[in-house]
């Protein structure tokens, strides 16, 4: 009677992929508030320098939001298998 151990190679690969997905989601979850906060803090520093509170802070936070969404779309395109090519109305790329 021979004892066979179960084949766990597929399970280990699935776990690695699952851990990679969790790591990417965690990075995105941290990236959003950090990017927005960095934009706001840079704007806050410039507001204190120029005495224009709160206008540059709001602009910095807005740029942080734009940067966070750009990074989100880049990450989604990379996870989708590459960047999607946009076709013009006449069908040319």
PDB file of N, CA, C and O in Angstrom, chain B, residues numbered from 101:
ATOM      1  N   UNK B 101       0.843  -1.159   0.000  1.00  0.00           N
ATOM      2  CA  UNK B 101       0.000   0.000   0.000  1.00  0.00           C
ATOM      3  C   UNK B 101       0.901   1.238   0.000  1.00  0.00           C
ATOM      4  O   UNK B 101       1.703   1.440   0.912  1.00  0.00           O
ATOM      5  N   UNK B 102       0.754   2.044  -1.020  1.00  0.00           N
ATOM      6  CA  UNK B 102       1.552   3.260  -1.088  1.00  0.00           C
ATOM      7  C   UNK B 102       0.699   4.450  -0.694  1.00  0.00           C
ATOM      8  O   UNK B 102      -0.500   4.517  -0.966  1.00  0.00           O
ATOM      9  N   UNK B 103       1.355   5.362  -0.055  1.00  0.00           N
ATOM     10  CA  UNK B 103       0.652   6.568   0.397  1.00  0.00           C
ATOM     11  C   UNK B 103       1.044   7.718  -0.516  1.00  0.00           C
ATOM     12  O   UNK B 103       2.229   8.015  -0.670  1.00  0.00           O
ATOM     13  N   UNK B 104       0.087   8.347  -1.102  1.00  0.00           N
ATOM     14  CA  UNK B 104       0.339   9.481  -1.984  1.00  0.00           C
ATOM     15  C   UNK B 104       0.004  10.779  -1.268  1.00  0.00           C
ATOM     16  O   UNK B 104      -1.031  10.898  -0.612  1.00  0.00           O
ATOM     17  N   UNK B 105       0.885  11.733  -1.405  1.00  0.00           N
ATOM     18  CA  UNK B 105       0.586  13.044  -0.842  1.00  0.00           C
ATOM     19  C   UNK B 105      -0.191  13.848  -1.881  1.00  0.00           C
ATOM     20  O   UNK B 105       0.049  13.710  -3.081  1.00  0.00           O
ATOM     21  N   UNK B 106      -1.108  14.677  -1.431  1.00  0.00           N
ATOM     22  CA  UNK B 106      -1.905  15.454  -2.388  1.00  0.00           C
ATOM     23  C   UNK B 106      -1.035  16.462  -3.139  1.00  0.00           C
ATOM     24  O   UNK B 106      -0.053  16.980  -2.608  1.00  0.00           O
ATOM     25  N   UNK B 107      -1.412  16.719  -4.359  1.00  0.00           N
ATOM     26  CA  UNK B 107      -0.687  17.687  -5.191  1.00  0.00           C
ATOM     27  C   UNK B 107      -1.140  19.090  -4.800  1.00  0.00           C
ATOM     28  O   UNK B 107      -2.274  19.484  -5.075  1.00  0.00           O
ATOM     29  N   UNK B 108      -0.251  19.838  -4.161  1.00  0.00           N
ATOM     30  CA  UNK B 108      -0.585  21.176  -3.678  1.00  0.00           C
ATOM     31  C   UNK B 108       0.002  22.274  -4.554  1.00  0.00           C
ATOM     32  O   UNK B 108      -0.095  23.449  -4.202  1.00  0.00           O
ATOM     33  N   UNK B 109       0.604  21.926  -5.678  1.00  0.00           N
ATOM     34  CA  UNK B 109       1.259  22.942  -6.497  1.00  0.00           C
ATOM     35  C   UNK B 109       0.259  23.954  -7.041  1.00  0.00           C
ATOM     36  O   UNK B 109       0.563  25.146  -7.086  1.00  0.00           O
ATOM     37  N   UNK B 110      -0.908  23.517  -7.451  1.00  0.00           N
ATOM     38  CA  UNK B 110      -1.930  24.444  -7.942  1.00  0.00           C
ATOM     39  C   UNK B 110      -2.444  25.349  -6.839  1.00  0.00           C
ATOM     40  O   UNK B 110      -2.696  26.532  -7.067  1.00  0.00           O
ATOM     41  N   UNK B 111      -2.600  24.796  -5.638  1.00  0.00           N
ATOM     42  CA  UNK B 111      -3.087  25.575  -4.511  1.00  0.00           C
ATOM     43  C   UNK B 111      -2.081  26.651  -4.121  1.00  0.00           C
ATOM     44  O   UNK B 111      -2.476  27.775  -3.808  1.00  0.00           O
ATOM     45  N   UNK B 112      -0.804  26.332  -4.135  1.00  0.00           N
ATOM     46  CA  UNK B 112       0.220  27.314  -3.774  1.00  0.00           C
ATOM     47  C   UNK B 112       0.236  28.451  -4.786  1.00  0.00           C
ATOM     48  O   UNK B 112       0.386  29.613  -4.410  1.00  0.00           O
ATOM     49  N   UNK B 113       0.082  28.124  -6.071  1.00  0.00           N
ATOM     50  CA  UNK B 113       0.059  29.167  -7.096  1.00  0.00           C
ATOM     51  C   UNK B 113      -1.177  30.040  -6.940  1.00  0.00           C
ATOM     52  O   UNK B 113      -1.111  31.256  -7.121  1.00  0.00           O
ATOM     53  N   UNK B 114      -2.315  29.413  -6.599  1.00  0.00           N
ATOM     54  CA  UNK B 114      -3.536  30.190  -6.387  1.00  0.00           C
ATOM     55  C   UNK B 114      -3.395  31.126  -5.202  1.00  0.00           C
ATOM     56  O   UNK B 114      -3.859  32.265  -5.247  1.00  0.00           O
ATOM     57  N   UNK B 115      -2.746  30.642  -4.127  1.00  0.00           N
ATOM     58  CA  UNK B 115      -2.544  31.486  -2.949  1.00  0.00           C
ATOM     59  C   UNK B 115      -1.633  32.659  -3.273  1.00  0.00           C
ATOM     60  O   UNK B 115      -1.867  33.772  -2.803  1.00  0.00           O
ATOM     61  N   UNK B 116      -0.592  32.422  -4.076  1.00  0.00           N
ATOM     62  CA  UNK B 116       0.311  33.512  -4.441  1.00  0.00           C
ATOM     63  C   UNK B 116      -0.436  34.569  -5.234  1.00  0.00           C
ATOM     64  O   UNK B 116      -0.268  35.764  -4.992  1.00  0.00           O
ATOM     65  N   UNK B 117      -1.252  34.142  -6.167  1.00  0.00           N
ATOM     66  CA  UNK B 117      -2.035  35.092  -6.949  1.00  0.00           C
ATOM     67  C   UNK B 117      -3.005  35.843  -6.041  1.00  0.00           C
ATOM     68  O   UNK B 117      -3.191  37.050  -6.190  1.00  0.00           O
ATOM     69  N   UNK B 118      -3.613  35.136  -5.113  1.00  0.00           N
ATOM     70  CA  UNK B 118      -4.547  35.774  -4.187  1.00  0.00           C
ATOM     71  C   UNK B 118      -3.820  36.789  -3.308  1.00  0.00           C
ATOM     72  O   UNK B 118      -4.340  37.879  -3.068  1.00  0.00           O
ATOM     73  N   UNK B 119      -2.626  36.448  -2.827  1.00  0.00           N
ATOM     74  CA  UNK B 119      -1.852  37.375  -2.007  1.00  0.00           C
ATOM     75  C   UNK B 119      -1.409  38.590  -2.815  1.00  0.00           C
ATOM     76  O   UNK B 119      -1.374  39.704  -2.293  1.00  0.00           O
ATOM     77  N   UNK B 120      -1.073  38.383  -4.078  1.00  0.00           N
ATOM     78  CA  UNK B 120      -0.708  39.508  -4.936  1.00  0.00           C
ATOM     79  C   UNK B 120      -1.890  40.446  -5.130  1.00  0.00           C
ATOM     80  O   UNK B 120      -1.719  41.665  -5.123  1.00  0.00           O
ATOM     81  N   UNK B 121      -3.078  39.897  -5.302  1.00  0.00           N
ATOM     82  CA  UNK B 121      -4.272  40.730  -5.458  1.00  0.00           C
ATOM     83  C   UNK B 121      -4.562  41.517  -4.193  1.00  0.00           C
ATOM     84  O   UNK B 121      -4.948  42.684  -4.258  1.00  0.00           O
ATOM     85  N   UNK B 122      -4.377  40.883  -3.045  1.00  0.00           N
ATOM     86  CA  UNK B 122      -4.591  41.577  -1.773  1.00  0.00           C
ATOM     87  C   UNK B 122      -3.570  42.697  -1.610  1.00  0.00           C
ATOM     88  O   UNK B 122      -3.912  43.784  -1.144  1.00  0.00           O
ATOM     89  N   UNK B 123      -2.321  42.441  -1.989  1.00  0.00           N
ATOM     90  CA  UNK B 123      -1.281  43.466  -1.879  1.00  0.00           C
ATOM     91  C   UNK B 123      -1.571  44.641  -2.802  1.00  0.00           C
ATOM     92  O   UNK B 123      -1.395  45.793  -2.404  1.00  0.00           O
ATOM     93  N   UNK B 124      -2.014  44.370  -4.034  1.00  0.00           N
ATOM     94  CA  UNK B 124      -2.335  45.452  -4.961  1.00  0.00           C
ATOM     95  C   UNK B 124      -3.525  46.272  -4.461  1.00  0.00           C
ATOM     96  O   UNK B 124      -3.519  47.498  -4.570  1.00  0.00           O
ATOM     97  N   UNK B 125      -4.537  45.610  -3.919  1.00  0.00           N
ATOM     98  CA  UNK B 125      -5.694  46.333  -3.387  1.00  0.00           C
ATOM     99  C   UNK B 125      -5.295  47.189  -2.185  1.00  0.00           C
ATOM    100  O   UNK B 125      -5.777  48.312  -2.029  1.00  0.00           O
ATOM    101  N   UNK B 126      -4.417  46.657  -1.339  1.00  0.00           N
ATOM    102  CA  UNK B 126      -3.953  47.419  -0.180  1.00  0.00           C
ATOM    103  C   UNK B 126      -3.144  48.631  -0.618  1.00  0.00           C
ATOM    104  O   UNK B 126      -3.264  49.707  -0.034  1.00  0.00           O
ATOM    105  N   UNK B 127      -2.323  48.455  -1.645  1.00  0.00           N
ATOM    106  CA  UNK B 127      -1.531  49.583  -2.147  1.00  0.00           C
ATOM    107  C   UNK B 127      -2.443  50.674  -2.695  1.00  0.00           C
ATOM    108  O   UNK B 127      -2.194  51.858  -2.470  1.00  0.00           O
ATOM    109  N   UNK B 128      -3.499  50.286  -3.415  1.00  0.00           N
ATOM    110  CA  UNK B 128      -4.444  51.285  -3.925  1.00  0.00           C
ATOM    111  C   UNK B 128      -5.183  51.975  -2.788  1.00  0.00           C
ATOM    112  O   UNK B 128      -5.425  53.181  -2.833  1.00  0.00           O
ATOM    113  N   UNK B 129      -5.543  51.196  -1.763  1.00  0.00           N
ATOM    114  CA  UNK B 129      -6.264  51.776  -0.628  1.00  0.00           C
ATOM    115  C   UNK B 129      -5.400  52.794   0.117  1.00  0.00           C
ATOM    116  O   UNK B 129      -5.920  53.778   0.643  1.00  0.00           O
ATOM    117  N   UNK B 130      -4.108  52.570   0.166  1.00  0.00           N
ATOM    118  CA  UNK B 130      -3.210  53.533   0.812  1.00  0.00           C
ATOM    119  C   UNK B 130      -2.876  54.696  -0.104  1.00  0.00           C
ATOM    120  O   UNK B 130      -2.705  55.826   0.355  1.00  0.00           O
ATOM    121  N   UNK B 131      -2.782  54.422  -1.395  1.00  0.00           N
ATOM    122  CA  UNK B 131      -2.370  55.438  -2.357  1.00  0.00           C
ATOM    123  C   UNK B 131      -3.368  56.597  -2.422  1.00  0.00           C
ATOM    124  O   UNK B 131      -2.965  57.757  -2.513  1.00  0.00           O
ATOM    125  N   UNK B 132      -4.657  56.293  -2.378  1.00  0.00           N
ATOM    126  CA  UNK B 132      -5.665  57.346  -2.524  1.00  0.00           C
ATOM    127  C   UNK B 132      -5.534  58.427  -1.451  1.00  0.00           C
ATOM    128  O   UNK B 132      -5.322  59.588  -1.798  1.00  0.00           O
ATOM    129  N   UNK B 133      -5.650  58.098  -0.172  1.00  0.00           N
ATOM    130  CA  UNK B 133      -5.562  59.180   0.828  1.00  0.00           C
ATOM    131  C   UNK B 133      -4.179  59.816   0.907  1.00  0.00           C
ATOM    132  O   UNK B 133      -4.063  61.006   1.201  1.00  0.00           O
ATOM    133  N   UNK B 134      -3.116  59.027   0.645  1.00  0.00           N
ATOM    134  CA  UNK B 134      -1.779  59.615   0.712  1.00  0.00           C
ATOM    135  C   UNK B 134      -1.545  60.622  -0.409  1.00  0.00           C
ATOM    136  O   UNK B 134      -0.929  61.663  -0.182  1.00  0.00           O
ATOM    137  N   UNK B 135      -2.026  60.328  -1.610  1.00  0.00           N
ATOM    138  CA  UNK B 135      -1.855  61.260  -2.728  1.00  0.00           C
ATOM    139  C   UNK B 135      -2.652  62.537  -2.496  1.00  0.00           C
ATOM    140  O   UNK B 135      -2.152  63.638  -2.729  1.00  0.00           O
ATOM    141  N   UNK B 136      -3.877  62.392  -2.044  1.00  0.00           N
ATOM    142  CA  UNK B 136      -4.712  63.562  -1.779  1.00  0.00           C
ATOM    143  C   UNK B 136      -4.121  64.383  -0.626  1.00  0.00           C
ATOM    144  O   UNK B 136      -4.067  65.611  -0.689  1.00  0.00           O
ATOM    145  N   UNK B 137      -3.679  63.681   0.428  1.00  0.00           N
ATOM    146  CA  UNK B 137      -3.082  64.372   1.566  1.00  0.00           C
ATOM    147  C   UNK B 137      -1.797  65.104   1.195  1.00  0.00           C
ATOM    148  O   UNK B 137      -1.547  66.211   1.671  1.00  0.00           O
ATOM    149  N   UNK B 138      -0.988  64.485   0.345  1.00  0.00           N
ATOM    150  CA  UNK B 138       0.258  65.137  -0.082  1.00  0.00           C
ATOM    151  C   UNK B 138      -0.049  66.397  -0.871  1.00  0.00           C
ATOM    152  O   UNK B 138       0.600  67.423  -0.670  1.00  0.00           O
ATOM    153  N   UNK B 139      -1.028  66.338  -1.765  1.00  0.00           N
ATOM    154  CA  UNK B 139      -1.415  67.530  -2.519  1.00  0.00           C
ATOM    155  C   UNK B 139      -1.919  68.634  -1.601  1.00  0.00           C
ATOM    156  O   UNK B 139      -1.583  69.806  -1.777  1.00  0.00           O
ATOM    157  N   UNK B 140      -2.727  68.247  -0.623  1.00  0.00           N
ATOM    158  CA  UNK B 140      -3.248  69.236   0.316  1.00  0.00           C
ATOM    159  C   UNK B 140      -2.128  69.851   1.144  1.00  0.00           C
ATOM    160  O   UNK B 140      -2.101  71.065   1.347  1.00  0.00           O
ATOM    161  N   UNK B 141      -1.203  69.022   1.625  1.00  0.00           N
ATOM    162  CA  UNK B 141      -0.117  69.545   2.462  1.00  0.00           C
ATOM    163  C   UNK B 141       0.814  70.467   1.684  1.00  0.00           C
ATOM    164  O   UNK B 141       1.278  71.471   2.224  1.00  0.00           O
ATOM    165  N   UNK B 142       1.087  70.148   0.447  1.00  0.00           N
ATOM    166  CA  UNK B 142       1.895  71.048  -0.384  1.00  0.00           C
ATOM    167  C   UNK B 142       1.153  72.370  -0.575  1.00  0.00           C
ATOM    168  O   UNK B 142       1.748  73.443  -0.484  1.00  0.00           O
ATOM    169  N   UNK B 143      -0.149  72.283  -0.841  1.00  0.00           N
ATOM    170  CA  UNK B 143      -0.953  73.499  -0.972  1.00  0.00           C
ATOM    171  C   UNK B 143      -1.014  74.288   0.321  1.00  0.00           C
ATOM    172  O   UNK B 143      -0.986  75.518   0.302  1.00  0.00           O
ATOM    173  N   UNK B 144      -1.096  73.586   1.451  1.00  0.00           N
ATOM    174  CA  UNK B 144      -1.138  74.252   2.746  1.00  0.00           C
ATOM    175  C   UNK B 144       0.162  75.014   2.996  1.00  0.00           C
ATOM    176  O   UNK B 144       0.149  76.148   3.475  1.00  0.00           O
ATOM    177  N   UNK B 145       1.290  74.371   2.663  1.00  0.00           N
ATOM    178  CA  UNK B 145       2.577  75.042   2.837  1.00  0.00           C
ATOM    179  C   UNK B 145       2.681  76.282   1.957  1.00  0.00           C
ATOM    180  O   UNK B 145       3.184  77.318   2.392  1.00  0.00           O
ATOM    181  N   UNK B 146       2.206  76.173   0.723  1.00  0.00           N
ATOM    182  CA  UNK B 146       2.229  77.346  -0.164  1.00  0.00           C
ATOM    183  C   UNK B 146       1.260  78.428   0.319  1.00  0.00           C
ATOM    184  O   UNK B 146       1.543  79.618   0.181  1.00  0.00           O
ATOM    185  N   UNK B 147       0.123  78.021   0.883  1.00  0.00           N
ATOM    186  CA  UNK B 147      -0.816  78.998   1.447  1.00  0.00           C
ATOM    187  C   UNK B 147      -0.179  79.763   2.598  1.00  0.00           C
ATOM    188  O   UNK B 147      -0.337  80.979   2.703  1.00  0.00           O
ATOM    189  N   UNK B 148       0.524  79.066   3.444  1.00  0.00           N
ATOM    190  CA  UNK B 148       1.183  79.744   4.568  1.00  0.00           C
ATOM    191  C   UNK B 148       2.274  80.675   4.061  1.00  0.00           C
ATOM    192  O   UNK B 148       2.492  81.748   4.623  1.00  0.00           O
ATOM    193  N   UNK B 149       2.954  80.268   3.006  1.00  0.00           N
ATOM    194  CA  UNK B 149       4.023  81.082   2.449  1.00  0.00           C
ATOM    195  C   UNK B 149       3.469  82.365   1.830  1.00  0.00           C
ATOM    196  O   UNK B 149       4.021  83.447   2.027  1.00  0.00           O
ATOM    197  N   UNK B 150       2.372  82.233   1.080  1.00  0.00           N
ATOM    198  CA  UNK B 150       1.813  83.385   0.367  1.00  0.00           C
ATOM    199  C   UNK B 150       0.640  84.043   1.084  1.00  0.00           C
ATOM    200  O   UNK B 150       0.178  85.099   0.652  1.00  0.00           O
ATOM    201  N   UNK B 151       0.147  83.447   2.168  1.00  0.00           N
ATOM    202  CA  UNK B 151      -0.965  84.018   2.914  1.00  0.00           C
ATOM    203  C   UNK B 151      -2.279  84.010   2.150  1.00  0.00           C
ATOM    204  O   UNK B 151      -3.057  84.959   2.246  1.00  0.00           O
ATOM    205  N   UNK B 152      -2.528  82.977   1.411  1.00  0.00           N
ATOM    206  CA  UNK B 152      -3.733  82.918   0.576  1.00  0.00           C
ATOM    207  C   UNK B 152      -4.699  81.822   1.006  1.00  0.00           C
ATOM    208  O   UNK B 152      -5.430  81.278   0.178  1.00  0.00           O
ATOM    209  N   UNK B 153      -4.707  81.494   2.297  1.00  0.00           N
ATOM    210  CA  UNK B 153      -5.556  80.403   2.792  1.00  0.00           C
ATOM    211  C   UNK B 153      -6.976  80.556   2.314  1.00  0.00           C
ATOM    212  O   UNK B 153      -7.449  81.692   2.364  1.00  0.00           O
ATOM    213  N   UNK B 154      -7.696  79.605   1.873  1.00  0.00           N
ATOM    214  CA  UNK B 154      -7.469  78.182   1.659  1.00  0.00           C
ATOM    215  C   UNK B 154      -7.316  77.814   0.191  1.00  0.00           C
ATOM    216  O   UNK B 154      -7.391  76.632  -0.144  1.00  0.00           O
ATOM    217  N   UNK B 155      -7.109  78.763  -0.683  1.00  0.00           N
ATOM    218  CA  UNK B 155      -7.230  78.512  -2.120  1.00  0.00           C
ATOM    219  C   UNK B 155      -6.195  77.546  -2.670  1.00  0.00           C
ATOM    220  O   UNK B 155      -6.556  76.635  -3.414  1.00  0.00           O
ATOM    221  N   UNK B 156      -4.940  77.709  -2.336  1.00  0.00           N
ATOM    222  CA  UNK B 156      -3.919  76.805  -2.882  1.00  0.00           C
ATOM    223  C   UNK B 156      -4.057  75.413  -2.264  1.00  0.00           C
ATOM    224  O   UNK B 156      -3.754  74.411  -2.911  1.00  0.00           O
ATOM    225  N   UNK B 157      -4.515  75.354  -1.013  1.00  0.00           N
ATOM    226  CA  UNK B 157      -4.747  74.047  -0.379  1.00  0.00           C
ATOM    227  C   UNK B 157      -5.815  73.263  -1.131  1.00  0.00           C
ATOM    228  O   UNK B 157      -5.666  72.065  -1.369  1.00  0.00           O
ATOM    229  N   UNK B 158      -6.894  73.949  -1.503  1.00  0.00           N
ATOM    230  CA  UNK B 158      -7.959  73.276  -2.261  1.00  0.00           C
ATOM    231  C   UNK B 158      -7.464  72.850  -3.636  1.00  0.00           C
ATOM    232  O   UNK B 158      -7.792  71.761  -4.106  1.00  0.00           O
ATOM    233  N   UNK B 159      -6.684  73.693  -4.277  1.00  0.00           N
ATOM    234  CA  UNK B 159      -6.126  73.331  -5.587  1.00  0.00           C
ATOM    235  C   UNK B 159      -5.176  72.136  -5.458  1.00  0.00           C
ATOM    236  O   UNK B 159      -5.188  71.243  -6.306  1.00  0.00           O
ATOM    237  N   UNK B 160      -4.363  72.114  -4.413  1.00  0.00           N
ATOM    238  CA  UNK B 160      -3.455  70.992  -4.179  1.00  0.00           C
ATOM    239  C   UNK B 160      -4.207  69.702  -3.916  1.00  0.00           C
ATOM    240  O   UNK B 160      -3.823  68.643  -4.413  1.00  0.00           O
ATOM    241  N   UNK B 161      -5.294  69.784  -3.123  1.00  0.00           N
ATOM    242  CA  UNK B 161      -6.105  68.594  -2.872  1.00  0.00           C
ATOM    243  C   UNK B 161      -6.769  68.122  -4.167  1.00  0.00           C
ATOM    244  O   UNK B 161      -6.876  66.920  -4.412  1.00  0.00           O
ATOM    245  N   UNK B 162      -7.214  69.070  -4.989  1.00  0.00           N
ATOM    246  CA  UNK B 162      -7.811  68.703  -6.276  1.00  0.00           C
ATOM    247  C   UNK B 162      -6.812  68.011  -7.184  1.00  0.00           C
ATOM    248  O   UNK B 162      -7.144  67.026  -7.844  1.00  0.00           O
ATOM    249  N   UNK B 163      -5.586  68.525  -7.219  1.00  0.00           N
ATOM    250  CA  UNK B 163      -4.551  67.866  -8.014  1.00  0.00           C
ATOM    251  C   UNK B 163      -4.214  66.492  -7.449  1.00  0.00           C
ATOM    252  O   UNK B 163      -3.899  65.571  -8.202  1.00  0.00           O
ATOM    253  N   UNK B 164      -4.278  66.350  -6.127  1.00  0.00           N
ATOM    254  CA  UNK B 164      -4.062  65.044  -5.502  1.00  0.00           C
ATOM    255  C   UNK B 164      -5.144  64.050  -5.897  1.00  0.00           C
ATOM    256  O   UNK B 164      -4.857  62.877  -6.137  1.00  0.00           O
ATOM    257  N   UNK B 165      -6.388  64.517  -5.965  1.00  0.00           N
ATOM    258  CA  UNK B 165      -7.489  63.652  -6.390  1.00  0.00           C
ATOM    259  C   UNK B 165      -7.293  63.214  -7.834  1.00  0.00           C
ATOM    260  O   UNK B 165      -7.476  62.043  -8.165  1.00  0.00           O
ATOM    261  N   UNK B 166      -6.921  64.157  -8.690  1.00  0.00           N
ATOM    262  CA  UNK B 166      -6.677  63.822 -10.101  1.00  0.00           C
ATOM    263  C   UNK B 166      -5.543  62.804 -10.202  1.00  0.00           C
ATOM    264  O   UNK B 166      -5.652  61.830 -10.947  1.00  0.00           O
ATOM    265  N   UNK B 167      -4.464  63.018  -9.467  1.00  0.00           N
ATOM    266  CA  UNK B 167      -3.338  62.090  -9.489  1.00  0.00           C
ATOM    267  C   UNK B 167      -3.716  60.702  -8.983  1.00  0.00           C
ATOM    268  O   UNK B 167      -3.255  59.693  -9.516  1.00  0.00           O
ATOM    269  N   UNK B 168      -4.560  60.656  -7.948  1.00  0.00           N
ATOM    270  CA  UNK B 168      -4.995  59.362  -7.414  1.00  0.00           C
ATOM    271  C   UNK B 168      -5.814  58.592  -8.453  1.00  0.00           C
ATOM    272  O   UNK B 168      -5.639  57.384  -8.611  1.00  0.00           O
ATOM    273  N   UNK B 169      -6.701  59.286  -9.155  1.00  0.00           N
ATOM    274  CA  UNK B 169      -7.510  58.603 -10.172  1.00  0.00           C
ATOM    275  C   UNK B 169      -6.664  58.174 -11.366  1.00  0.00           C
ATOM    276  O   UNK B 169      -6.907  57.113 -11.942  1.00  0.00           O
ATOM    277  N   UNK B 170      -5.678  58.979 -11.746  1.00  0.00           N
ATOM    278  CA  UNK B 170      -4.789  58.574 -12.847  1.00  0.00           C
ATOM    279  C   UNK B 170      -4.053  57.299 -12.466  1.00  0.00           C
ATOM    280  O   UNK B 170      -3.942  56.378 -13.276  1.00  0.00           O
ATOM    281  N   UNK B 171      -3.550  57.239 -11.239  1.00  0.00           N
ATOM    282  CA  UNK B 171      -2.848  56.042 -10.784  1.00  0.00           C
ATOM    283  C   UNK B 171      -3.806  54.844 -10.723  1.00  0.00           C
ATOM    284  O   UNK B 171      -3.414  53.724 -11.049  1.00  0.00           O
ATOM    285  N   UNK B 172      -5.044  55.071 -10.314  1.00  0.00           N
ATOM    286  CA  UNK B 172      -6.040  54.002 -10.284  1.00  0.00           C
ATOM    287  C   UNK B 172      -6.294  53.452 -11.679  1.00  0.00           C
ATOM    288  O   UNK B 172      -6.349  52.236 -11.863  1.00  0.00           O
ATOM    289  N   UNK B 173      -6.452  54.334 -12.667  1.00  0.00           N
ATOM    290  CA  UNK B 173      -6.711  53.884 -14.031  1.00  0.00           C
ATOM    291  C   UNK B 173      -5.504  53.169 -14.615  1.00  0.00           C
ATOM    292  O   UNK B 173      -5.663  52.192 -15.347  1.00  0.00           O
ATOM    293  N   UNK B 174      -4.301  53.635 -14.307  1.00  0.00           N
ATOM    294  CA  UNK B 174      -3.094  52.953 -14.783  1.00  0.00           C
ATOM    295  C   UNK B 174      -2.993  51.555 -14.187  1.00  0.00           C
ATOM    296  O   UNK B 174      -2.656  50.600 -14.886  1.00  0.00           O
ATOM    297  N   UNK B 175      -3.282  51.437 -12.904  1.00  0.00           N
ATOM    298  CA  UNK B 175      -3.228  50.132 -12.254  1.00  0.00           C
ATOM    299  C   UNK B 175      -4.287  49.196 -12.823  1.00  0.00           C
ATOM    300  O   UNK B 175      -4.027  48.009 -13.024  1.00  0.00           O
ATOM    301  N   UNK B 176      -5.482  49.725 -13.084  1.00  0.00           N
ATOM    302  CA  UNK B 176      -6.544  48.902 -13.662  1.00  0.00           C
ATOM    303  C   UNK B 176      -6.193  48.456 -15.067  1.00  0.00           C
ATOM    304  O   UNK B 176      -6.488  47.323 -15.447  1.00  0.00           O
ATOM    305  N   UNK B 177      -5.565  49.333 -15.850  1.00  0.00           N
ATOM    306  CA  UNK B 177      -5.168  48.962 -17.210  1.00  0.00           C
ATOM    307  C   UNK B 177      -4.080  47.894 -17.178  1.00  0.00           C
ATOM    308  O   UNK B 177      -4.075  46.981 -18.004  1.00  0.00           O
ATOM    309  N   UNK B 178      -3.156  48.012 -16.222  1.00  0.00           N
ATOM    310  CA  UNK B 178      -2.089  47.021 -16.102  1.00  0.00           C
ATOM    311  C   UNK B 178      -2.664  45.674 -15.675  1.00  0.00           C
ATOM    312  O   UNK B 178      -2.230  44.632 -16.167  1.00  0.00           O
ATOM    313  N   UNK B 179      -3.632  45.685 -14.771  1.00  0.00           N
ATOM    314  CA  UNK B 179      -4.253  44.438 -14.320  1.00  0.00           C
ATOM    315  C   UNK B 179      -5.108  43.812 -15.413  1.00  0.00           C
ATOM    316  O   UNK B 179      -5.331  42.602 -15.421  1.00  0.00           O
ATOM    317  N   UNK B 180      -5.584  44.640 -16.331  1.00  0.00           N
ATOM    318  CA  UNK B 180      -6.426  44.155 -17.422  1.00  0.00           C
ATOM    319  C   UNK B 180      -5.592  43.542 -18.547  1.00  0.00           C
ATOM    320  O   UNK B 180      -6.149  42.980 -19.489  1.00  0.00           O
ATOM    321  N   UNK B 181      -4.292  43.643 -18.460  1.00  0.00           N
ATOM    322  CA  UNK B 181      -3.434  43.029 -19.460  1.00  0.00           C
ATOM    323  C   UNK B 181      -2.767  44.017 -20.374  1.00  0.00           C
ATOM    324  O   UNK B 181      -2.299  43.633 -21.446  1.00  0.00           O
ATOM    325  N   UNK B 182      -2.706  45.245 -20.005  1.00  0.00           N
ATOM    326  CA  UNK B 182      -2.050  46.245 -20.842  1.00  0.00           C
ATOM    327  C   UNK B 182      -2.954  47.426 -21.054  1.00  0.00           C
ATOM    328  O   UNK B 182      -4.107  47.437 -20.624  1.00  0.00           O
ATOM    329  N   UNK B 183      -2.423  48.408 -21.716  1.00  0.00           N
ATOM    330  CA  UNK B 183      -3.221  49.604 -21.950  1.00  0.00           C
ATOM    331  C   UNK B 183      -4.118  49.390 -23.151  1.00  0.00           C
ATOM    332  O   UNK B 183      -3.705  48.819 -24.161  1.00  0.00           O
ATOM    333  N   UNK B 184      -5.317  49.842 -23.032  1.00  0.00           N
ATOM    334  CA  UNK B 184      -6.274  49.729 -24.126  1.00  0.00           C
ATOM    335  C   UNK B 184      -5.987  50.822 -25.141  1.00  0.00           C
ATOM    336  O   UNK B 184      -5.731  51.969 -24.775  1.00  0.00           O
ATOM    337  N   UNK B 185      -6.031  50.464 -26.405  1.00  0.00           N
ATOM    338  CA  UNK B 185      -5.808  51.446 -27.452  1.00  0.00           C
ATOM    339  C   UNK B 185      -7.123  52.119 -27.786  1.00  0.00           C
ATOM    340  O   UNK B 185      -8.158  51.462 -27.907  1.00  0.00           O
ATOM    341  N   UNK B 186      -7.076  53.411 -27.932  1.00  0.00           N
ATOM    342  CA  UNK B 186      -8.264  54.180 -28.238  1.00  0.00           C
ATOM    343  C   UNK B 186      -8.320  54.415 -29.735  1.00  0.00           C
ATOM    344  O   UNK B 186      -7.350  54.871 -30.341  1.00  0.00           O
ATOM    345  N   UNK B 187      -9.468  54.100 -30.328  1.00  0.00           N
ATOM    346  CA  UNK B 187      -9.642  54.313 -31.764  1.00  0.00           C
ATOM    347  C   UNK B 187     -10.367  55.626 -31.992  1.00  0.00           C
ATOM    348  O   UNK B 187     -11.250  56.010 -31.225  1.00  0.00           O
ATOM    349  N   UNK B 188      -9.981  56.302 -33.050  1.00  0.00           N
ATOM    350  CA  UNK B 188     -10.677  57.534 -33.399  1.00  0.00           C
ATOM    351  C   UNK B 188     -11.967  57.179 -34.121  1.00  0.00           C
ATOM    352  O   UNK B 188     -12.231  56.010 -34.402  1.00  0.00           O
ATOM    353  N   UNK B 189     -12.768  58.197 -34.418  1.00  0.00           N
ATOM    354  CA  UNK B 189     -14.063  57.969 -35.052  1.00  0.00           C
ATOM    355  C   UNK B 189     -13.952  57.312 -36.414  1.00  0.00           C
ATOM    356  O   UNK B 189     -14.854  56.577 -36.816  1.00  0.00           O
ATOM    357  N   UNK B 190     -12.861  57.560 -37.139  1.00  0.00           N
ATOM    358  CA  UNK B 190     -12.724  56.975 -38.471  1.00  0.00           C
ATOM    359  C   UNK B 190     -12.103  55.582 -38.443  1.00  0.00           C
ATOM    360  O   UNK B 190     -11.853  54.999 -39.498  1.00  0.00           O
ATOM    361  N   UNK B 191     -11.849  55.039 -37.243  1.00  0.00           N
ATOM    362  CA  UNK B 191     -11.371  53.677 -37.126  1.00  0.00           C
ATOM    363  C   UNK B 191      -9.862  53.550 -37.043  1.00  0.00           C
ATOM    364  O   UNK B 191      -9.352  52.454 -36.808  1.00  0.00           O
ATOM    365  N   UNK B 192      -9.137  54.641 -37.232  1.00  0.00           N
ATOM    366  CA  UNK B 192      -7.675  54.588 -37.107  1.00  0.00           C
ATOM    367  C   UNK B 192      -7.263  54.634 -35.650  1.00  0.00           C
ATOM    368  O   UNK B 192      -7.968  55.179 -34.801  1.00  0.00           O
ATOM    369  N   UNK B 193      -6.100  54.050 -35.378  1.00  0.00           N
ATOM    370  CA  UNK B 193      -5.623  54.054 -33.998  1.00  0.00           C
ATOM    371  C   UNK B 193      -4.625  55.155 -33.759  1.00  0.00           C
ATOM    372  O   UNK B 193      -4.122  55.301 -32.645  1.00  0.00           O
TER     373      UNK B 193
END
